[in-house]
Amino acid sequence: MVTYRIEGDECEIVTLNSLQERRGIGTALINAVIDVAKANSCRRLWLITTNDNTRAIRFYQRFGFSLRAVHINAMDEARKLKPSIPLVGNDDIPIQHEFEFEIML
């Protein structure tokens, strides 16, 4: 499942969930969003993931996304809105920062 939002000439992937890895599902979902974004004259597709999500980081880079920004300690602010966000994530990596990736369309 993928959710996205279009604002002006940019499209943000808000969530991307695939229950089975390495089967082309994530690729198909992103390609579907690219098609919608292009149909809506978007010039940029972007998303944010946390620093512990190393599988996603590798996937997005292989797909062609570029690292646009690192939001240092962004999770401190996020936890003020959603205290249930854990302190430690995948592979016992502390969840601290957000990585912003983009691909130009």
C-alpha positions in Angstrom: 0.0 0.0 0.0 1.2 3.5 -0.7 -0.3 6.8 0.3 0.8 10.2 -1.2 -0.2 13.8 -1.4 0.1 16.3 -4.1 0.7 19.9 -3.3 1.5 22.3 -6.1 4.1 20.7 -8.4 5.4 18.3 -5.8 4.2 14.9 -4.7 5.1 13.4 -1.3 5.0 9.7 -0.6 3.6 9.6 2.9 3.6 5.9 3.5 4.9 2.9 1.5 4.2 -0.6 2.9 5.1 -3.9 1.3 4.5 -7.1 3.3 6.9 -9.0 1.0 10.3 -7.7 0.2 12.3 -8.2 -3.0 9.2 -9.1 -5.1 8.8 -5.8 -7.0 5.9 -4.6 -4.9 7.6 -1.4 -3.7 8.9 -0.6 -7.2 5.4 -1.1 -8.6 3.9 1.2 -6.0 6.5 3.9 -6.6 6.0 3.7 -10.3 2.3 4.0 -9.9 2.8 7.2 -7.8 5.2 8.5 -10.5 2.5 8.0 -13.1 0.0 9.9 -11.0 2.5 12.7 -10.2 3.4 13.1 -13.8 -0.3 13.2 -14.8 -0.7 16.0 -12.3 2.4 17.9 -13.7 4.5 17.4 -10.6 8.2 18.1 -11.0 9.4 16.4 -7.8 8.6 13.3 -5.9 9.9 13.1 -2.4 9.6 11.2 0.9 11.1 11.1 4.4 12.3 8.1 6.3 14.1 7.7 9.6 17.8 7.0 10.1 17.2 3.5 11.4 15.3 2.4 8.2 18.4 1.1 6.4 16.5 -1.3 4.1 14.3 1.6 2.9 17.3 3.9 2.5 19.0 1.3 0.3 15.8 0.7 -1.7 15.2 4.4 -2.4 18.8 5.0 -3.5 18.7 1.9 -5.8 15.5 3.3 -7.3 17.2 6.6 -8.1 16.2 8.8 -5.3 18.8 11.2 -4.1 19.4 12.3 -0.5 18.1 15.9 -0.4 18.4 16.7 3.3 19.1 15.3 6.7 16.9 16.7 9.5 19.0 16.4 12.5 17.2 15.4 15.7 13.8 15.8 14.0 12.4 12.9 15.9 12.6 14.9 19.1 9.9 17.2 17.7 8.0 14.3 16.3 7.8 12.6 19.7 6.2 15.8 21.1 3.3 15.1 18.8 3.4 11.4 19.0 5.1 10.1 22.2 4.6 6.5 21.2 7.5 6.7 18.6 10.1 4.4 20.0 13.6 5.6 20.9 15.3 2.6 19.2 14.4 1.1 15.9 15.6 -1.4 13.3 18.9 -3.2 14.1 18.9 -1.4 17.5 19.7 1.9 15.9 18.5 5.0 17.9 15.8 6.8 15.9 16.9 10.4 15.9 17.0 11.9 12.4 14.9 12.1 9.2 16.4 11.6 5.8 14.6 13.4 2.9 14.9 11.7 -0.5 13.8 13.1 -3.8 13.6 12.2 -7.5 13.0 14.8 -10.1 10.3 14.0 -12.7 
